[in-house]
Every structure is written in structure tokens, then in C-alpha cells.
Amino acid sequence: MAQITEDNMKNVILLDNKSTVDYFCKKAWFKTSPPSMQTMILQTNAGNKPTSHKAKVPNYGEVWFDIEGMANILIFAKMEDKYRIIYDSAVDSAFNMHTKNGIIKFCRSAEGLYYYKPNYKTGTIMVQMVEDNKSFFTDRQVSQAKRAHKLLHAMGCPSIADLK
């Protein structure tokens, strides 16, 4: 079993059955939205921490976000409502979440926490699809990106040096 230290706590997603709030601190995984009109106060053993930022996690939905946070937490009950989750301790000490794009495995750490470590090589948090990525942009932005892509190919895919 892997040990989760404070250094790598921000690099994994915890599946928590006692949490009532989805909470993330790793900004690189998604696009944040402007400050919300609402404020959420996270109550922890270390005290209270307010945040007014939300972010959208692909294939999941909105989560509260604070770059100064210590962990990325998904609510087990909410995940169970969205996906089929299987746990069989005779086979493996992990929760296997069945999504339409495959199985996401939340493994048990040495501390008894269940975590998922995103794939950094492919940039996958939870298997992303093009349509999910488009949801971060307006229709106009998507249309302009398609036009820019088409123009780039019409120009023979010039390099940055060619464009200078």
C-alpha cells in the first residue's frame, strides 16, 4: 500500500464517505470559474477555511476550489449516485468506479484513505472526452478554434519560427 504524504496529497483525488463537500486544490486539472456569489466554509480539524471559487471537473460536475487547500476530495455518495462502484476485499482493496469510459480505481493507502492518482502523461483526470472539454468554452470560442485550426492546416502547419 502506498503512503500518502503531505507533499503528494495535492496530486491525488480522495474518495471520502464522510465528506459533504467536493473540494479541490489542484488548479492544473481543470478550468476555474470566476468567484461565486456563494461562499463555502470548510470546517476541518485545523479550523475553518472559506472559499468562494468553484471549478468544473470533467465527467463529474462542479466542485469547490481553493488553491491553498491540502487535498482533492470527492464525495462517495455523490459518486455512487453517478457511477456504479464495486468493492470486493477478497479481490483487491480498492473501489472500482465504472464510468462509460472505463474503470477508475481508488486504491487504499497505508493510512486507510482511498485515492485515485490521475495519469499525468495523458492529462487524464477522469477519462475526458472532446465534448466534455468543449463544455469549458462558449460556442463562439469553439467555432473560432476550429477556424484557426483549419487556417493553420491551410497554411501547411507552419512552425512558430515560420510565423516570425
C-alpha positions in Angstrom: 0.0 0.0 0.0 1.2 3.4 -0.9 1.6 6.1 1.7 0.1 9.5 1.0 2.3 12.3 2.4 1.5 16.0 2.6 3.8 16.5 -0.4 1.7 14.3 -2.7 -1.7 14.8 -1.2 -2.4 17.5 -3.8 -1.6 15.1 -6.6 -4.3 12.5 -5.8 -8.1 12.5 -5.5 -9.6 11.1 -2.3 -12.9 9.3 -2.3 -14.4 10.3 1.1 -17.5 8.8 2.6 -17.6 11.3 5.5 -17.3 14.5 3.5 -20.3 16.5 2.5 -18.4 18.8 0.1 -16.5 18.2 -3.1 -13.3 20.2 -2.6 -10.2 20.5 -4.9 -6.9 22.4 -4.6 -5.1 21.2 -7.8 -5.7 24.0 -10.3 -3.9 22.3 -13.3 -6.7 19.7 -13.5 -9.5 22.0 -14.7 -10.6 25.5 -15.6 -11.8 27.5 -12.6 -14.7 29.8 -12.9 -15.0 33.4 -11.6 -15.7 33.8 -7.9 -19.2 32.5 -6.9 -21.8 34.6 -5.3 -21.8 32.0 -2.6 -19.2 31.3 0.0 -18.5 27.8 1.4 -16.8 27.5 4.8 -14.8 24.2 5.1 -14.7 23.1 8.7 -11.7 20.9 9.5 -9.6 19.9 12.5 -7.3 22.8 11.7 -10.1 25.3 11.7 -12.5 27.0 9.2 -11.4 27.8 5.7 -13.7 30.0 3.5 -13.7 29.8 -0.3 -15.9 31.4 -3.0 -14.4 29.7 -6.0 -15.9 26.8 -8.0 -14.4 24.6 -10.7 -15.8 22.1 -13.1 -14.3 18.6 -13.1 -14.8 16.7 -16.4 -17.3 13.9 -16.3 -18.3 14.9 -12.8 -19.5 18.5 -12.3 -18.8 21.5 -10.1 -16.6 21.3 -7.0 -15.4 24.0 -4.6 -11.9 25.1 -5.2 -9.1 26.7 -3.1 -5.5 26.7 -4.3 -4.4 26.9 -0.6 -6.2 23.6 0.2 -4.4 20.4 1.2 -6.4 17.7 -0.7 -8.7 17.0 -3.6 -11.9 15.3 -2.2 -14.9 13.7 -4.0 -18.0 12.8 -2.0 -18.5 9.0 -2.1 -22.3 9.3 -2.0 -22.3 11.7 -5.0 -20.0 9.4 -6.9 -22.3 6.4 -6.1 -25.3 8.4 -7.5 -23.4 9.0 -10.8 -21.5 5.7 -11.2 -21.5 2.0 -10.3 -18.9 1.4 -7.6 -17.7 -2.1 -6.7 -15.7 -3.1 -3.7 -14.6 -6.7 -3.1 -11.9 -7.0 -0.4 -11.3 -10.7 -1.4 -10.1 -9.5 -4.8 -8.5 -6.1 -4.1 -8.5 -3.4 -1.5 -9.9 -0.8 -3.9 -13.1 0.9 -5.0 -13.6 0.3 -8.7 -15.8 3.1 -10.2 -17.4 2.1 -13.5 -17.7 5.0 -15.9 -18.8 5.0 -19.5 -15.2 5.4 -20.5 -13.7 2.7 -18.3 -12.9 1.8 -14.7 -11.3 4.3 -12.3 -9.6 2.6 -9.4 -9.5 4.2 -6.0 -6.7 2.3 -4.1 -6.2 2.1 -0.4 -3.3 4.0 1.1 -1.3 2.9 4.1 -3.3 5.4 6.1 -6.6 3.8 5.1 -7.6 6.5 2.6 -8.9 5.6 -0.8 -7.3 7.6 -3.6 -7.0 7.9 -7.3 -3.8 9.2 -8.9 -4.5 10.9 -12.3 -2.5 10.0 -15.3 -0.1 12.9 -15.9 1.3 11.5 -19.2 -2.1 11.7 -20.9 -3.5 14.5 -18.8 -6.4 12.3 -17.8 -8.2 13.2 -14.6 -11.2 11.0 -15.2 -11.3 9.9 -18.8 -12.1 13.1 -20.7 -13.9 13.3 -24.0 -13.8 16.1 -26.5 -17.4 17.1 -25.7 -16.5 17.5 -22.0 -13.5 19.7 -22.9 -15.7 21.8 -25.1 -18.0 22.5 -22.1 -15.4 24.9 -20.7 -15.8 27.2 -23.7 -18.6 29.2 -25.4 -19.9 28.1 -28.8 -18.1 31.1 -30.3 -14.8 30.2 -28.8 -15.1 26.6 -30.1 -16.1 27.9 -33.6 -13.1 30.3 -33.6 -10.7 27.5 -32.5 -12.0 25.3 -35.4 -11.4 28.2 -37.8 -7.9 28.7 -36.5 -7.1 25.0 -36.8 -8.4 25.0 -40.4 -6.3 28.0 -41.3 -3.2 26.5 -39.7 -3.6 23.4 -41.9 -4.3 25.5 -45.0 -1.0 27.3 -44.4 0.8 24.0 -44.3 1.2 23.8 -40.5 3.9 26.4 -40.1 6.1 26.3 -37.1 6.4 29.3 -34.7 9.7 30.2 -36.3 8.0 30.3 -39.7 5.4 32.8 -38.4 8.0 35.3 -37.1 
